Amino acid sequence: MQTLSTNIAATDYVRSCPRPLGLVPTMGALHEGHLALVRRAREENATVVASIFVNPTQFGPQEDLATYPRDMERDLALLEAEGVNLVYAPSPEEVYPPGFDTWVEPGALAERLEGAVRPGHFRGVATVVTKLLNVVTPDRAYFGQKDGQQLAVIRQLARDLNLGVEVVAVPTVRDADGLALSSRNTYLTPEQRAAAPVIYRALSEAGNLWLGGEGNAATLRSAVRCILEAEPLIEAIDYVSVADATSLLELVRVDGPAMVSTAVRMGRTRLIDNMVVGGG
């Protein structure tokens, strides 16, 4: 496994690699959710590249950039064990050199939900993903369904800018109690960790109601919120959404694929999750 830190070296390396080539972008602090992306990429491609980069431009001024978990040595060992060919691990200065002032604005899709709560977040995501795709030139790029809005934004980005990459969605990986895996789960206290699966239970209630014939989106939102509000360790609910799975516009009725999503705060930890109902 090669580990490279400059754009030029990474681009030169991939030029001679067997195709197809799959890219798994990460911010490190790897867990089984990331490794599921890597394994899917390994199954479908002759060459697999993983990137490790904690992207400063997608963090807000009061967010956890400085404390975001980092363990490069462990991450590299995990990726080597999964058969990754190249790890691209640039510095912030390599990605955003002095004078950098060109940004990718992802549009209305990025202004809802997470975008409304975290202004500028998706501009940072869209810009860094575009840069990674330009450096590595993959045939496929792999993203988890857990970050459902991010997945939708990147799909539109690839389509709108003709980036020539297939965006592959991989299902959310969960612990046995339903909590979606996240690098930020390490912030949870034992008491918060014990309570956090309430998020999955709330989303599952909406899914069960839909399966039982309930198509009123307001009823589904109310069911999710009711369960979340009953958990005293949840200090704030940023949103509960039942939206079209492609446009992320809020629905009146669920007649096709819909993403039921939420973001909650437990102490210093902000947790997001979603579930797609209605097919898709």
C-alpha positions in Angstrom: 0.0 0.0 0.0 1.3 3.4 -1.0 0.7 6.5 1.1 1.1 9.9 -0.7 0.5 13.4 0.5 0.8 15.6 -2.6 -1.6 16.2 -5.5 1.1 15.6 -8.1 2.3 12.3 -6.6 -1.3 11.0 -6.2 -2.2 11.9 -9.8 0.9 10.4 -11.2 0.3 7.2 -9.2 -3.3 6.6 -10.4 -2.4 7.2 -14.1 -0.6 3.9 -14.2 -3.1 1.9 -12.1 -5.4 -0.8 -13.4 -9.0 0.3 -14.0 -11.7 0.6 -12.9 -10.6 2.7 -9.9 -12.7 3.3 -6.8 -12.3 6.2 -4.4 -13.4 6.1 -0.7 -13.1 9.7 0.7 -12.8 9.8 4.5 -11.9 12.1 7.3 -10.1 9.3 9.1 -11.0 7.9 12.6 -12.1 4.9 10.7 -14.8 2.5 11.9 -16.8 -0.4 10.3 -18.9 2.1 8.4 -15.9 3.3 6.5 -14.6 -0.2 6.1 -17.9 -1.2 4.5 -17.3 1.4 1.8 -13.7 0.1 1.3 -14.9 -3.5 1.0 -17.6 -2.5 -1.5 -14.9 -0.6 -3.5 -12.5 -3.6 -3.3 -15.2 -5.9 -4.7 -16.0 -3.6 -7.7 -12.7 -2.2 -8.7 -9.2 -3.2 -9.8 -7.6 -0.3 -7.8 -8.9 1.2 -4.6 -7.8 4.6 -3.3 -8.9 5.9 0.1 -8.3 9.6 1.2 -7.8 10.8 4.7 -8.4 14.5 5.1 -10.1 16.4 7.9 -11.5 19.1 5.8 -11.4 22.4 7.6 -13.8 24.2 5.2 -16.8 22.1 6.2 -16.6 22.9 9.9 -18.3 25.9 11.3 -16.5 28.4 13.7 -18.0 26.7 16.8 -17.6 23.1 15.6 -15.1 20.4 16.5 -12.4 20.8 14.0 -9.6 21.0 16.6 -10.9 18.0 18.6 -12.1 15.8 15.7 -10.7 12.3 16.4 -7.5 11.5 14.5 -5.4 8.3 14.5 -3.5 8.0 11.3 -1.4 5.0 12.3 -4.5 3.0 13.1 -6.3 4.1 10.0 -3.4 3.1 7.7 -3.2 -0.3 9.3 -6.9 -0.9 8.8 -6.8 0.2 5.2 -3.8 -1.9 4.4 -5.6 -4.9 5.9 -8.5 -4.3 3.5 -6.3 -4.3 0.5 -6.3 -0.6 -0.3 -3.7 0.3 -3.0 -3.2 4.0 -2.2 -4.0 6.3 0.7 -4.0 9.9 -0.3 -3.5 12.0 2.9 -2.8 15.6 2.0 -2.2 18.5 4.4 -4.6 21.4 4.6 -2.0 23.5 2.8 -1.9 21.0 -0.1 -5.6 21.1 -0.5 -6.0 24.9 0.1 -2.7 26.6 -0.8 -2.1 30.2 -0.1 -4.4 32.4 -2.2 -7.0 29.7 -2.7 -10.3 31.4 -3.5 -12.3 29.1 -5.8 -15.4 27.4 -4.3 -18.1 25.0 -5.5 -21.5 26.3 -4.5 -23.9 23.3 -4.5 -27.2 25.2 -4.7 -30.6 24.9 -3.2 -30.3 21.2 -2.3 -27.6 22.1 0.2 -29.5 24.9 1.8 -32.1 22.6 3.5 -31.7 20.4 6.7 -28.0 20.3 7.5 -27.3 23.2 5.3 -29.8 25.4 7.2 -28.3 24.5 10.5 -24.7 24.6 9.4 -24.3 27.4 6.8 -21.4 26.9 4.5 -21.0 23.2 5.4 -21.9 21.9 2.0 -19.8 24.5 0.1 -16.8 23.0 2.0 -18.0 19.4 1.2 -18.6 20.1 -2.5 -15.3 21.9 -3.0 -13.2 19.2 -1.3 -15.0 16.4 -3.0 -14.5 18.0 -6.4 -10.8 18.5 -5.7 -10.4 14.9 -4.6 -12.1 13.7 -7.7 -9.9 15.8 -9.9 -6.7 14.5 -8.2 -7.6 10.8 -8.1 -9.9 10.6 -11.3 -11.9 7.6 -10.0 -14.4 5.7 -12.0 -16.5 5.2 -8.9 -16.7 7.1 -5.6 -18.3 5.5 -2.4 -20.3 7.3 0.2 -22.5 6.1 3.1 -26.3 6.5 3.2 -25.9 7.7 6.8 -25.0 11.2 5.5 -28.1 11.1 3.3 -28.1 14.8 2.3 -24.4 14.8 1.6 -25.0 11.8 -0.7 -27.7 13.7 -2.6 -25.5 16.8 -2.9 -22.6 14.8 -4.3 -24.8 13.0 -6.8 -26.1 16.3 -8.1 -22.6 17.7 -8.1 -21.3 14.8 -10.2 -24.2 15.1 -12.6 -24.3 18.9 -12.9 -20.5 19.3 -13.5 -20.1 16.2 -15.7 -17.4 14.8 -13.4 -17.5 11.4 -15.1 -17.7 9.4 -11.8 -20.3 6.9 -10.6 -21.5 7.9 -7.1 -22.1 4.6 -5.2 -24.3 4.6 -2.0 -23.5 2.1 0.7 -26.1 1.3 3.4 -25.7 2.7 6.9 -23.7 0.4 9.2 -25.2 0.2 12.7 -24.3 -1.2 16.1 -26.4 -4.1 17.4 -28.7 -1.6 19.2 -29.3 0.4 16.0 -27.0 3.4 16.6 -25.5 4.5 13.3 -21.7 4.3 13.4 -19.9 7.6 13.4 -16.5 8.9 14.4 -18.2 11.4 16.7 -19.8 8.6 18.7 -16.6 8.6 20.7 -17.7 11.9 22.2 -20.7 10.3 24.0 -20.6 9.6 27.7 -21.6 6.0 28.7 -25.1 7.3 29.7 -25.5 9.2 26.4 -24.3 6.1 24.4 -26.9 4.0 26.2 -29.6 6.5 25.2 -28.5 7.3 21.7 -30.3 4.3 20.0 -33.5 6.2 20.6 -32.7 8.0 17.3 -33.0 4.7 15.3 -36.1 3.7 17.2 -37.7 7.0 16.3 -36.9 6.6 12.6 -38.0 3.0 12.7 -41.4 4.1 14.1 -41.9 6.3 11.1 -40.9 3.4 8.8 -43.3 1.0 10.6 -46.2 3.5 10.3 -45.5 3.9 6.6 -45.5 0.1 6.2 -48.8 0.0 8.0 -50.3 2.4 5.5 -49.7 5.8 7.0 -48.7 8.2 4.2 -49.3 11.6 5.9 -45.9 13.1 6.3 -46.9 15.3 9.2 -48.0 12.2 11.1 -44.6 10.6 10.5 -42.7 13.7 11.6 -44.8 13.9 14.7 -44.1 10.2 15.6 -40.4 10.7 15.3 -40.4 13.9 17.3 -42.6 12.4 20.0 -40.1 9.6 20.7 -37.1 11.9 20.6 -38.6 14.4 23.0 -39.3 11.7 25.5 -35.5 11.1 25.9 -34.2 13.5 28.6 -30.6 13.2 27.4 -31.5 14.8 24.1 -30.9 18.4 24.7 -32.0 19.8 21.3 -33.6 18.6 18.1 -32.3 20.5 15.2 -34.9 19.1 12.7 -37.2 16.2 11.9 -37.7 15.9 8.2 -39.8 13.7 5.9 -38.6 14.8 2.4 -38.5 13.6 -1.1 -35.4 11.4 -1.3 -34.0 13.2 -4.3 -34.9 16.9 -4.0 -35.1 16.9 -0.1 -38.2 19.0 -0.4 -40.6 18.4 2.6 -43.5 16.2 1.7 -47.2 16.4 2.5 -47.7 12.7 1.6 -45.3 9.9 1.1 -46.2 8.4 -2.3 -42.6 7.5 -3.4 -39.1 7.3 -2.0 -38.8 9.6 1.1 -35.9 10.3 3.5 -36.9 10.5 7.1 -34.1 12.3 8.9 -33.2 14.0 12.1 -30.3 15.7 13.9 -30.1 15.9 17.6 -27.7 17.1 20.3 -26.6 15.1 23.3 -24.1 17.1 25.3 -21.2 18.0 23.1 -22.2 15.5 20.4 -24.4 16.2 17.4 -25.9 13.0 15.9 -27.6 12.6 12.5 -29.4 9.7 11.0 -31.9 8.9 8.3 -34.1 6.1 6.9 -35.5 5.8 3.4 -39.1 4.7 3.2 -41.4 4.3 0.2 -38.9 2.4 -1.8 -35.5 3.6 -3.2 
